[in-house]
Each structure stands twice: as structure tokens, then as C-alpha cells.
Amino acid sequence: MIALESVTYIQGWEKPAAMASGKTTLHDKFAGGLSPDEKTLVTLRDELYGGSWDQMLGDLRDRLKGKPYIFKLDNRIQDDITRIENLSDHEKKHNINLAEFIKKREAK
């Protein structure tokens, strides 16, 4: 995974009017640096949880508490929760869907 600290941001990046080419390059680079586990989580989020990180996190947290849950994700629940929070934060901060960038990279 690419640490957000290692990415150089363009001044005004957070603004919606930021240049599309800079935005695409950053997200392509971020998506390209995702681990297989992170890519799997993005895919599962879209396929099993209708694109909702909140529903996926709720499901994992319910499993940790011994409550009924939808999907079984090995014994790495806490690690997956951390990954999901990081992926979700990146998507919210930049108003994107990482699945689009992963699909684009895999199509190359």
C-alpha cells in the first residue's frame, strides 16, 4: 500500500476544480499500490455490500462481537477493518470509487 504521506499533493488538490490529469495520476498510483488483500476488500464491498464501507465494517464488527454476520473473512478481521478504514478515508477525501481505478488498471 502507498502511504498517503509519501504522495505529493498539488496545491488546491482538495478542490473539485483541480486538474483531472493530476487527480487521475494520483488515484491510479494509489490503486496500483494496493495489496491483493485491499483489492479484494474493494471488490467484496461492491459485490456483497452494495458499495458500502459502513455496512462491511458493521458486518465485521458484529462478527468480532459474536453477533450474526454476512460474510466470513478469515481470522484477520481487525487487519481488514484497518484496511477498510484507510481505503474508505481515501475515497471520501477525494470523492472517488477505487473500484473504477482497479478495473482500469486490470484492463491494461
C-alpha positions as CSV (number, residue, x, y, z in Angstrom):
1,M,0.0,0.0,0.0
2,I,1.2,3.5,-0.7
3,A,1.3,5.6,2.4
4,L,-0.6,8.9,1.9
5,E,2.4,10.7,3.5
6,S,4.6,9.6,0.5
7,V,2.3,11.2,-2.0
8,T,2.9,14.8,-3.1
9,Y,-0.3,16.7,-3.3
10,I,-0.8,19.6,-5.7
11,Q,-1.8,22.9,-4.1
12,G,-5.6,23.1,-4.3
13,W,-5.9,19.4,-4.8
14,E,-8.9,19.1,-2.5
15,K,-10.9,21.5,-4.6
16,P,-13.3,19.9,-7.1
17,A,-11.9,22.2,-9.8
18,A,-8.4,20.5,-9.5
19,M,-6.9,19.3,-12.8
20,A,-8.3,16.0,-13.9
21,S,-4.9,14.7,-15.1
22,G,-3.3,15.2,-11.7
23,K,-6.2,13.6,-10.0
24,T,-6.2,10.6,-12.2
25,T,-2.5,10.1,-11.9
26,L,-2.7,10.2,-8.1
27,H,-5.6,7.7,-7.8
28,D,-4.1,5.4,-10.5
29,K,-0.9,5.4,-8.4
30,F,-2.8,4.7,-5.2
31,A,-4.9,1.9,-6.8
32,G,-1.7,0.4,-8.3
33,G,-0.1,0.3,-4.9
34,L,-3.0,-1.6,-3.2
35,S,-2.2,-5.0,-1.9
36,P,-4.1,-8.0,-3.1
37,D,-6.0,-8.0,0.3
38,E,-7.0,-4.4,-0.2
39,K,-8.2,-5.0,-3.8
40,T,-10.2,-8.0,-2.6
41,L,-11.9,-5.8,0.1
42,V,-12.8,-3.2,-2.6
43,T,-14.3,-5.9,-4.7
44,L,-16.2,-7.5,-1.8
45,R,-17.5,-4.1,-0.8
46,D,-19.1,-3.6,-4.2
47,E,-20.3,-7.2,-4.7
48,L,-21.6,-8.1,-1.2
49,Y,-22.3,-4.8,0.4
50,G,-23.7,-2.6,-2.4
51,G,-20.6,-0.4,-2.3
52,S,-21.0,0.5,1.4
53,W,-17.9,0.5,3.6
54,D,-20.1,1.2,6.6
55,Q,-22.2,-2.0,6.0
56,M,-19.0,-4.0,5.5
57,L,-17.4,-2.6,8.7
58,G,-20.6,-3.2,10.6
59,D,-20.6,-6.8,9.5
60,L,-17.0,-7.4,10.6
61,R,-17.5,-5.7,13.9
62,D,-20.7,-7.8,14.5
63,R,-18.6,-10.9,13.9
64,L,-16.0,-9.8,16.4
65,K,-18.8,-9.3,19.0
66,G,-20.1,-12.8,18.2
67,K,-23.3,-11.4,16.6
68,P,-24.7,-12.7,13.3
69,Y,-22.7,-11.6,10.3
70,I,-22.9,-11.9,6.5
71,F,-19.5,-12.8,5.2
72,K,-16.6,-14.8,6.6
73,L,-13.2,-13.1,6.1
74,D,-10.6,-15.5,7.6
75,N,-9.2,-14.6,11.0
76,R,-7.8,-11.2,10.0
77,I,-10.8,-9.1,10.9
78,Q,-9.0,-6.4,12.8
79,D,-6.5,-6.0,9.9
80,D,-9.3,-5.9,7.4
81,I,-11.1,-3.2,9.5
82,T,-7.9,-1.1,9.4
83,R,-7.6,-1.6,5.7
84,I,-11.2,-0.7,5.1
85,E,-11.0,2.5,7.1
86,N,-7.9,3.6,5.2
87,L,-9.5,2.8,1.8
88,S,-12.7,4.5,2.8
89,D,-10.9,7.6,4.1
90,H,-9.1,7.9,0.7
91,E,-12.3,7.5,-1.2
92,K,-14.2,10.1,0.9
93,K,-11.3,12.6,0.9
94,H,-11.1,12.5,-2.9
95,N,-14.7,11.7,-3.8
96,I,-13.8,8.6,-5.9
97,N,-14.6,4.9,-6.1
98,L,-11.3,2.9,-6.1
99,A,-13.0,0.0,-7.9
100,E,-13.0,2.1,-11.0
101,F,-9.3,2.6,-10.8
102,I,-8.6,-1.0,-10.1
103,K,-10.7,-2.2,-13.0
104,K,-9.0,0.3,-15.3
105,R,-5.5,-0.9,-14.2
106,E,-6.5,-4.6,-14.6
107,A,-7.9,-3.9,-18.1
108,K,-4.4,-2.8,-19.3
